[in-house]
Amino acid sequence: MPGFLNIESLATTESLVYVALGMAIVWALVMETSKSMIYRMLSKMTWWKERADQPTRSMMKNFGYPSQPTSTFPDAITEEMSRDFYAGLLCICGQHMLSALPMLPVLINGWENSSEVHRCCFILGTMSDVAFNIYDSVNSFIRTFLHSKFGRAPLPVDFFVVLCVLHHTTALVLVIPLNLRYPHRWEYHQLAFSLLMAASVCYLAGCYKFTLDVKGSRVDFFKYKLIVLFQLGVILYTRVYLWFPRSLSLRAYIRDKNDTSFFYGCTVMVTIFSVFNLILVADAVKAAVKWLPRSFPESKLERQETESLIEESSALDCPDPAAYTLRRMKARRRFKGAVHSVIASKRMAGSVTSDSSKKVQ
């Protein structure tokens, strides 16, 4: 057996960090090359401009891309930006699936009944996700804050906060400690595989959904509804049925081991992800309620309503929970700012009125 493919060689923080950095370089090359190829291919697809472009732009707005021109985005969201976003999303689907598949033998057989090669494959699968998060965080940081220096297409700050601060940090913080301390836990196996695979399958189905001619084809219309139902089922299964019992069980096990510092860290992450999962479930249910009762659009008005509903949808037919939270926080701040402005203007008006009264007297 090769020296690098054994549990002992993957049992230290230093070795896992080296693995993550090495795989991050590999994923950087694979992702950038694959995205460029898909980007060029999409320009030749008739369904792209006819059906998928506009829903993709609507999805991008959920992540902070502007609907109107700004200094950073002088043309707002262009077709090239939309195509790049869609191509990147397809690459992420593939990456998540390739990271999850090596975990399958351990998921099926359990840690104790798996060979050393299969155990190493599970560890490497989780580290593949960490590696992708490293690459994506660096790439997103450059495109958000240093895009002019490197000649890269810019990303909105909201997108960086949602993707790198609120999402990637979970894997970056938890996976290496879990691989060092609790790689044998069945809860970890189920959660790692299911969350990666569910994200890959749901977003891939969502990307395919954008290619359907919902307004002109009855078959495509019912395909769209089936995908909405499928996504709802996947989200309910992974984000509720699997997530809550397994995460709480793993948390209880860590507590019983008196691993206090890691227990508190897991508690914070489990709480955050539980809130996000509930938001995902609520929005998936909302999407199903909107789509499943609808009949095929016959009239011009019905087709316009269907088109509007499609443009409101993201690839999952629900906004990213972190993006949703961020927008709610921003809306709340804007509301508070408006209230303070009104109060200040009233005080100023009262002061002016008082001064005028004094002058009259």
N, C-alpha and C positions, 0 to 999 in steps of 0.2 A: 504494500500500500504506500503511495507517495507520502513523504514526510509531512506535507502541508495538509493532507486530507485525513487528519485524525483529531479527535476531540482535544487531546492534550495541547496540540499546536494552536487551538482556538479557545484556550481556556484562560487567557490573560487579556487585560485591557489593551496592552501594547499591540498584541497580535491582531485583535479585532479592529483597532484604529487603523493599522496598516492595511488590513483587508478592505475596510470601508474606503480609505483614500484611493487605493488601487482600483477598486471597482467603480469609484466615482469618476476616475479618468476614463475608464472603459465606457461607462454610460454616457459621459459627455460626448465622446466620439460617435457612439451609436445613435444617440438621440438627435444630435445636430445633423448627422448625415441622413438619417431616416426622415426627419422633418423636412429637410430640403427636397428630398425626392417626392414626398407626398405633396408638398407645396406646389411643385411644378406639375404634378399629375392632376391636381384639383382644377387647375386653370383650363384643362381640356375636357372636364366633365360638364355636360350640359345641366345636370341637376344641381350643380354647385351654385351657379348664379341665379338659376330659376327658383330654387327652393331653399337651399341650405344657408345661403349668405346672410339673409336678413335675420333669421332666428339666431344665428351665431352672433351677430352684432348685438341683438337684444340680450343674449347671455353675457356678453362682454360687459355690458352696462352694469350687470349685477356685481361685477368685480371692480368697479371704479372707473371704467373707461368713459370718457365724456360723450354726451350726445351732441354737444356743440363745440366748435373749435376753441382751443385754448392755446396758451403759449407753448406748452409741451406737445400738444396734439393739434397743430394748426389746421388739419383737415378732419378733425374729430376721428371717427372710425372709418377707415378706408377698406376697400375690398381686399387689398393686400394684407392689411392687419387682420381682418377677419379670417382670411385663408390661412395665415400663419398660426392663428389661435386654434383653428379647427385641426390643422395638421399636428400641432403640438399635443392636442387632446388625444388624437388617435395614437400618437407615440406613447403617451402616458398610459393609455389602456394596455398597450402591448407590454410595456415595462412592468406594470403591476401584475399582469398575468404571468410573465416569465419569472418574477420574483416569488409568486405564490406557488407555482407548480412544484419546485423542489421540496416544498414543505409537505406535499401530499403523502409520501410513505410514512412519515412520522405521525401525521394526522390519522391515518388509517390504522397503523399497527401499534401506536403508542411508543413512548420513548424507550421503555425497557425491552420491548420486543423488536426494536428496529436495529439494523446493523449500524456499524460505526460510520459507514459511508452515508447512509440515510440520515443519521444524526448530523453529520457534517453538512449535508445538503440543506437540512432545516436551518441550521445556523447561517449558512451562506445565503439562503433565501431571505432571511430577515436582514442580514447585512447588506444585501442588494438593495432593499428598500431604504436603509440608512444612506447608502452610497448615492442613490438617486436624489435623496433629500439634500445631501451635501452639494451635489452638482447643481441642482435646481435653485438652492438658496444662493449660491455664488453667482449663477447666471442671472437670477432675478435681481440681486443687489446691483450688479453692473448695469443691467437694463433700466433700473429704477433711478439710481443716483449717479451713475458714471456713463450713461449712454452716449453723451456727446463726445467724451474723450475716446471711447472705444468704437464709435461709429455704429452702435447697435440701435435697433428699434426700441423706443422707450416703453416702459410699463408704468401704470399709475401706482402711486404710493399705497392706495387701498389694496391693490392686488398683492403687493409685497407683504403688507401686514397680514392679510387673510391667508396667503399661501405659506409664507415662511415663518411668521411669528406665531400664528394661531394654529397652523396645521403641522408643518414639518417638525416643529420643536418636540412634539410628542414622541415620534420615533427617535429623534436625535437624543432625547433625554432618557428614554426608558429601555430601548432595545438592547443596548450593550449591557447594562446592569442585569436585565432579565436573562440574557444569554450566559452571563457569568454565574448567576446565582440560582436561577429557576428554569433552566432550559427543559427540564423534565416534566414541567407542569402541563397537564392536558388542557387547562384553560388557555394557557398561552398559545398552544398549538392551534386551537380552534379559532381564537380571536385573530391571530396573525394571518392565518390563511383566509378566513371568511371576510375580513375587512378589505384585504387587498383584492381578492377575487370578486367580491361584490362591487367594489368601486370600478374595477375593470369592466365587468359585464354590464353594469348599469350605464356607464358612460358610453360604452361601445354601442349598446342598444339605442341610447339617446342620439348618438351621432348618425346611426342608420335611420332613425326616425326622421331626422331633418331632410333626408333624401326622398321621402315619400311624397307623392302627389295627393295630398289629403283632400284638396278641393275638387280634383278632376277625376279621381279614381275611387270607386267604392272599395275595391280590394285594398288599396293603400290606406284608405280611411280606417278600415277595420284592423289592418295591421298596426296602425298608429295606436288605436285603442288597446289592442292586445299588449303592445309594448308598455303602455302606461300601467296596465294591470300587472304585467310581469315585473316591472320596476317596483311597484308597490309591494308585491309579494317578497321580492328580494330584500327590500329595505326593512319590512316588518320582521322577516326571519333573522337577518343579521344584526339589525340595530336594536331589536327588542328581545326576541326569543333567545338569541345567542348572547348578545352583549351583556344584558343586566345580570342574569344568573352567573355567567362565567367570570365577568369582571369582579363581582362581589365575592365570589368563591376564591379567586386568586388573591384578592385583597385580604380576605380573612386568613388565608394560609400564610401570607407574609406577616400578618399581625401575630399569628400563633408562633412564628419563628423568632419573634422579638426583634425583627429587622426594622427598628423604629424609624430611622431616617428615610429608608426606602418606602416604608409603609405610608408615611405622610406624603411623599412625592406621588405615590400611586393614587392616594386618596384625592389629591388635587386633580390629577389627570383623569381619573375615572369620573369625577364630578363634572369636569368641563366637557368631556366626551358624552356623558349621559345627557347633559343639557342640549348639546349639538344634535345628538341622535333623536331626541324628542322633537326638536324643531324639524329635522329631516322627515320624521314620520308624519308630523302634522301637515307639512307642505306636500308630501306625497299623497296623503289622503285627500287634501284639497284638490290636487291635480286630478285624482281619480274621480272625485265628485263632479268636477267640471267636464271631464271628457267622456266618461263611461255612459252617462245618460244621453249624450248628444247623438242625433241622427245625421245621416249624410246630408251635407248642405245642397239644397236644390235651387233656392232662389239666390239672387245677387246679394241680398242683405245677409243671408245665412253664410254665404261664402266669405263676405267681409268680416263677419263675426268670427268665423273659424280662423281666418288669417290673423286677426287681432289676437286671438287666443294662442295661436302658434308663436307669434312674436313675443308674447309675454312669458313664454316658457323657456327654461334653460334646458340643457341636455338631459337633466334628470326630471324635468317638469317641476322643479322646485329650486329655489335659490340655495346656494351654499350656506350652511348654517352660520359659519363664521362671518361670511359677507352680510348675511341678514342681521346678525348681532351688531356688526360694525355700522351698518346703515341706521339701525335703530338708535345707537349711541349718538351718531352724528345728528340725526333728526331731533333727538332730545336736547342736544347742545344748541341746535339752531332755535328750537322752541324756547329754551331758557334765555338765549340771547335776545329773541324777539320780545319776551316778557320784560326783561330788564330794560330794553330800549323804550318800550311803552311806558313803564314806570318812570324812567328818567325824563321822558318827554312830558309826562303829566306833571312831574315835579317842577320842571322848567316852566311849563305853562302856568302852573300855580304861582311860581315865584314871580313871573312877569306880571300876572294879574294882580298879585299883592303889591308889587312895586307901583303899578299904574294907579291902584286905589289910593296909595299913600300920596302920590303926586297930585291926584285930584283933590284929596282932602287938604 
